[in-house]
Amino acid sequence: GIQLDEIAFPVLLAGALAERNALGHIGAEDMVRHALGLIASHGPSTDQDRWEENAGINNFTLATCIAALVVGSAFLDETAAR
């Protein structure tokens, strides 16, 4: 099943690496765009987001997804970021 925090974490990692100029030649834009699309289309709650086995929503996952949407917007062009 989909666990939104597991989708959000790579976006947050890419953002942290980009902030430190540590991505090198790794292009993270496609991964970020795909992950943000999944978060936007499946969130804020999925079948495995409340204690990883139950449907629902929890504060941790919601906060992680919001942070990923904010951080990830820096990887998108202006049209996609809206």
C-alpha positions in Angstrom: 0.0 0.0 0.0 0.9 3.6 -0.2 2.5 5.3 2.8 2.7 9.0 2.2 5.6 9.6 4.6 7.7 7.1 2.6 7.0 9.1 -0.5 7.7 12.4 1.2 11.1 11.5 2.7 13.1 11.2 -0.6 11.8 14.7 -1.5 13.0 16.1 1.8 16.4 14.3 1.3 16.7 15.8 -2.2 15.9 19.2 -0.8 18.5 18.9 2.0 21.2 17.7 -0.5 20.3 20.5 -2.9 20.6 23.1 -0.2 24.1 21.9 0.6 25.1 21.6 -3.1 25.6 17.9 -2.6 23.4 16.5 -5.4 26.2 16.8 -7.9 25.0 15.8 -11.3 22.1 13.8 -9.9 18.9 15.1 -11.5 16.2 14.8 -8.8 13.5 16.8 -10.7 11.6 13.8 -12.2 11.6 11.9 -8.9 10.4 15.0 -7.0 7.7 15.8 -9.5 6.4 12.2 -9.4 6.5 12.0 -5.6 4.7 15.4 -5.2 2.1 14.2 -7.7 1.4 11.1 -5.7 1.2 13.1 -2.5 -1.3 15.6 -4.1 -3.4 12.9 -5.7 -3.5 10.3 -2.8 -3.3 12.5 0.3 -3.8 13.5 2.9 -4.8 10.0 4.0 -4.3 6.5 2.6 -5.1 3.0 3.6 -1.8 2.6 5.4 -1.0 5.9 6.9 -2.3 5.5 10.4 0.2 3.2 12.3 1.2 1.7 8.9 -1.6 -0.8 8.8 -4.8 1.2 9.2 -6.5 3.7 7.0 -6.6 7.3 8.3 -4.4 10.2 8.8 -1.8 11.1 11.5 0.0 14.3 12.3 3.4 13.0 11.4 2.5 12.0 7.9 0.6 15.2 7.3 3.5 17.4 8.5 6.0 15.3 6.4 3.8 15.7 3.3 3.4 19.4 3.8 7.1 19.9 4.2 7.8 17.8 1.1 5.3 19.9 -1.0 7.1 23.1 0.2 10.6 21.8 -0.3 9.8 20.0 -3.5 8.4 23.1 -5.2 11.9 24.4 -5.6 12.6 21.5 -8.1 9.6 22.4 -10.3 9.1 24.9 -13.0 6.8 27.8 -12.3 3.7 26.2 -13.9 4.1 22.9 -12.0 4.8 24.7 -8.7 1.4 26.4 -8.7 
